[in-house]
Amino acid sequence: MKRFITLSLAAAAVLSAAAAEPADSVAADTDGFAVTDVNSVPTTSVKDQNKSGTCWCFSGTSFYEDEILRAGGDSLDLSEMFTVRMCYADKADRYVRMYGKTNFGPGGSVLDVPYVWARYGVMPEEVYSGLNYGEDKHVHGELDAILTSMVEQVVKNPNRKISPAWRAAYDGVLDAYFGKVPETFTYKGKTYTPQSFAASLGISPDDYVAVTSFTHHPFYEPFVLEVADNWLWAPYVNVPMQDMKAIVDNALANGYTVAWAADVSEPGFKWKEGVALMPKGKDEGDMTGTELSRWVKLSDQERAADRYKFTGPVPEVEVTQQMRQQMFDSQETTDDHGMVIVGTATDRLGNRYYKVKNSWDTNQIYGGYFYVSEPYFLAKTIDIYVNKAAVPADIARKAGIKKGK
């Protein structure tokens, strides 16, 4: 179904700005949604991961940039590729030690970002862009293929004894594509190591918690989330889905952004139109007359597709915990993409949305942002990552989340 999008130049200018819009600003109308921002937390500029599977790092880095901003620091542009490079190295070590019986690839989780910050540090984008191979934007197809081939051959162990040389060769590939990591660098007149620069930013990974919501593990206890990109086997605190939503709502109301991992492969995820919905769908009882006569002539495939032909607010699925679990177990909900929730909004009918910052550049109706309905959030969230201080006290108590001083 063709969608006609109206977008005023004034709204486009506002929505592509680096900082978030003030409360009560009106976003562009996409054929009847008339989305209005209710609350926008200050955030740094939209970035572009381009042709790389590194959304986890773009979202995690953006989230930490927002935390620095919230605490009164500068609006920084930090290097995603420094973090990516360090993860590529550690993933290779683990893959070889596990005889190839674990995940290897460009994907990861938001928890990879604090993992690198705590162990290796962080660098500014202007010091380490990771673009050392003749491209202006990230294009990792060739790199990923080479790295995967290398570790797969090492795991085969053709010499019947793995030599130490493979790791030096592997690091050489990383250096060739990303550039060598400097031991020290100068930024704004001061000299740092990656570790000392990280220490200067005031971010402590101990102040943050990853949260999810599934019934195959007990609520209010941590468990290792079973998604392939959780190569660190990192624990996530498990809470009921309404508690997970309450954490997000409380965070946004108190000036915190939230890193968000979710399924974006759903037909209801309309990136160009800037919305993500979970439409309820139709049946014969909803229709009369010519609409019903048309409906009964459609094939099952056409009826399924018709569910997602929306150009404005539509009735949405009432998501339950059981439904959410079933979609995860059947792999209808998959671990696709990392983003950052930066605010709330409503449409012309009063339906509530979360405003989300993506890492797919700004050439889109909302300048790189989109709006996800509450039902979509409840159904398709894999996990969130948030400052412990933003977790409501009763939930923190039940989940054993100890907040910092």
N, C-alpha and C positions, 0 to 999 in steps of 0.2 A: 504494500500500500504506500503510495507516494505521500510524503509529508512535506507540507509547505511551512517553512520556518521564518517567522518574523523576528527581527533582532534590530533594535535601535542602535545607532552608532554610540550614543552616550552609554548605554548599558554595556556594550562591548568594551568600551574603554575602561569602565569601572571594574568589570569582572576579570580583566586580564592584568590588573594591577598586582604588584608583588604582595601587598598587605591585604588582609581581609577587609570586606566592606563594612561600614558601620551598620549597627542594628537598624532594622526596618527599611533597608534598601530593597528595591524591587529588581529582581533579576529578569532576564529576557523571557518573554512569553513564547512557549513552544506549542502552538496550536491548542490553546485552551487550558494549559496547566497554570499559567500566571503565577509562577513560583515567587514567593516573597521571603527574603531572608529575615528570620526572627532574631537569631543570635549568630554572630561570626567571631570566632576567636582569632586574634592576630596570628598570622602564619607567614612563612617565608615564601619565596616565589615558586611557581610551578616549574618543574624540571622535565627533562625528556630522556627516558631510558632508551628510546629509539629501538633498534633491533638487537636488544639484549634481554636475557631472562633474569634481570636483576631488580625487579620491582620491590622485592623484599628489602633491598638495601636503600633504594630511593625512598621508600616509605619510612623505614627506620631512621634514616639520616634526617629526613624532613621533620619527623617527630622530635628528634633531639634538637634540631635547629629551633623548633617552636618552643621547646622547654627552655632553651637558653634565652630566647626572646621574652618568654613569660617571666623569667627571673630577673629581667631588666638588662640583659646582655645585648650585644649587637645582633643585627640581622645578618647571619653568616651564610656563606655558601661553602659547605663542607664536601670533601671528596668522597663520592660513593665508590670510585674505583680502587682507592686504597683498601677499603674494607673488602671489596670483592676479590682483590688480588690475594689478600691474606687468607680469605676463605677458600679460594681455589687451591692454595698450597696445603692447607690443613685437611681439606676434603680428600686430596690425593693421598696423603699419608694414611688417613683412615681407610680409604678404599683398598689400598694395598695391604694394610695390616688385617683387613677383614676378608682377604682373598677374593675381593670383588663382590662380596655378598652384602653390599649396602649401596645406598644411592650415591651416584656421582653425576654431577651436571651443574648448570648455571643457577638452578633454583636454590632457594633457601628460605629461611623464616626470619621474621623481624628480630628474633633473639640472636641471630648471627651478628647483628650490629653491636649490641653490648658485649658480646663475646670478644669481638675484635678490639673494641675500645679498651676493655679491661686488660687485654694481653699485649696488644701491639700499639694502641694509640689511635690517633686520627690526624688528618692533614687537611688544610684548606684546598678547595678546588683549584685555585690559581697556582698552587704548588704542585699538585698531582692530579691531572685530569684523566690519566689513563688512556689518552689518545695519542699513541706513539706509532700508529700504523697507517697514516695517510688518510684518515677520515676526520670529518668535522664533528660527527656524532657517533655514538656507540653502535658498532656493528660486530657482533660476536660469533657469527656463524662459523667462520673459518677457525677462529680461536677455539671454540668449543669442540669442534671436530678433531683438531689436533690434540688437545688435552685429553679427550676421551680415548682416542686411539693410543696415546702413550701409556696411560694407566692400564688399559686393557691388555696391552702387550706385556707390561711389567708383571701383571697378575698371572699371566700364562707361565712365567718363570722358565723361559727356554734354556737358561744355563743351569737350571736346577739349584740355583743359588742367586738370590737377588743382590745385585751389586749396589754400592752407594752412588754410582754414577747417574742412575736414572733421575734422582732428585735434582742434581745439578743441571741436567739437561732440561728437566721440567721447569725449573726456575728460569733457565735461559729463555724459554718460550714466553713465560710471563713477563720477563724483562723486555723482550722484543716487542710485545704488543702493548703493555701498559707503561713501560719505562722502569728503570731501576728506582728503587725506593731510596731516597737520600737519607743518610744517617741524621743530618741536621738540615734545617732550612730557616730562612729569615722571613718573617711575616710581620708587617706593620712595625718594622724597625727592631724587632726582637728575634733572637735566635732560639729555636726550639728543636727538640726531637719529637717524633710522633707521640711518644708517651708524655712528654712534658706539655705538649700542646693540649692533649686530652685533659690533663690535670688542670690546666688553666681555664677550662670551660665550665667547671662546676657540675659536671654530670657524673653521678654515681650510679652504676647499674643496680646497686642494692636498693635504690629508691623506686624501682619499677617492678611491675608484675604483669605476667601474661595470663589471660583468662580465657576460658572456653566453656562450652555447655553441651555435654552429651551424657546420655543415660547409661552407657555401657561401663561407666566408672562411677563411684560414689560422689555425690555432691559435697562440696566444701573440703575436698581433698585434692592434692596435686596428682597428676599422672602424665606420663610421656605420651603426647598426642601422636596418634598413628597416621601421620601423613609423610609421604616420601621425602619432602623437602626439610623435614625436621631431622636432618642428618646428625645434629648434635645430641639427639635424644633428650631434648630439653623438656623440663616439666612445665605444665600449665595448670593453673588452679581451675577446678571444675565447679561451676555454679549453675543453678537453674537459669533458663534463658531470660526470664524477666529480671533476674538480678544482674545478668550481663548487660541488659538494656539500661537498668537503673544506674550502673556504673558509668556508662557512656553519658547518660543524661546529667548525672551529677558532675562529671568532669567538665562537660561543655558549659554548664551553668556557672561553674567556678573558674572559668578561664583556661582550662586545660584542653589540648587536642588529644586525640586517641588514634593510635596506629591500628589499622583494620585489615585483616586478611579475610577474603571472601571469594565466593564463586561468582565469576562474571561471564560464564559461558551460557547463562540462561537466556532464552528468547526475550524475556522481559527486561534484560539489560540493554538499554538503547543509548549507546555512548554518544552518537552524533546528536541525538535529541536531548541528551543531558539528563535522562531519568532512568531509574531502575524500579520496576514494579513486579508484583506477584498477582497478576490478574486472576480473578475467580473463575472466569470462563462462563459459557452460556449452556443452557439446555432448553428443550422445547417449552418448558413451563415459563421461561422468561420472555417468550416471543409470541406475537400474534400476527395475523395478516400476511402481507408480502414478505416480512422478515422471516416468518416461520416457513413459508413456502420455499424461500431461498435456502434456509438452513437444512431442511430435510433432503435437499438435492446434493448437499456437499458430501465429499468423501470424508473418512475419518481423518486423513492427513490434512485436508482443507479445513476441517473443523478445529483441529489442533492449532493450525497456523492462524486461524481467525481470532483465537483467544488473545493473540499478541498484537493485533492490529488496533492499537490505541493511539489517539492523538490528544488525549486529555485524561483527567482522572477517571478511573473505572473501579468498580467493586473489586476488592482484593481478597485473597485467601485469608482465613483466620488461622494463623499458624499456632500449632500446639507443640509441646515438647516431644511428643511421640512422633508427630509428623516430621519434625526437624531431624530426629534420630533416624527415621526410616529413610529419608533422603540422603543422609550421610552414609548409612549402611549399604544402600543400593547404588551408591556412587553417582546419584543424580546431583548431589552437592559435592563439588570437588575443590581442592585447594588450588585456586587459580592465580590470585593476584593480591598484592599488598598496596594499600592506600592509606590516607589519613583523613579521619573525620574531623572537620573544623567548625561545624556549626549546625544549626537547625533552621528549618524553613517550613512554610505551609503553602498549599496550592489554593486555588480560588474557591474550593469547597471546604477548606479547613483541614484537609488531610496533612499529617505531619511527616516531614522528611528530615534526613540527615544530609548535610552538605559535605561533600567529599572532595578532597584534593587528589588528583591523579598524577601520574608521571608520564603522560602521553602527549606532552607539549601543550600549547595553548590554542592551536588552530581548530577550535570547536566552539559550539554555541555559547558555552559559559566560560570560555577562556581557560579550559583545563580542569574545571570543576564539574561535578554532576550531583544530582539529588536522588537519594535512595529512600524508598518508602520504608516505614516501620515494619510492615510484613516482610519485605525483602530482606531487611536487616535480620529479623528474627529467624528466617528460614535459611539464609545463605551465608551467615557469618561462620567462619572457621574459628577465628580467635581475635582478641583485642589485646593491646599492650598499652599500659597507662601508668601514670604516676600513682604510687600507693596512696598518696595524700588525697587523691580524687575519688577513692573508693568509699562509699558510704560506711559509716562506722559499724552498723549492724552487720553488714555483709563482710566487712573486714574481720570482725570478731568471729563470725561463724566459720570463715574460711582460713583463719589463722594467719591473716596478712598483717604483719607487723610494720606499722608506719614508722618512718624516720622521725628524728627530732625536728 
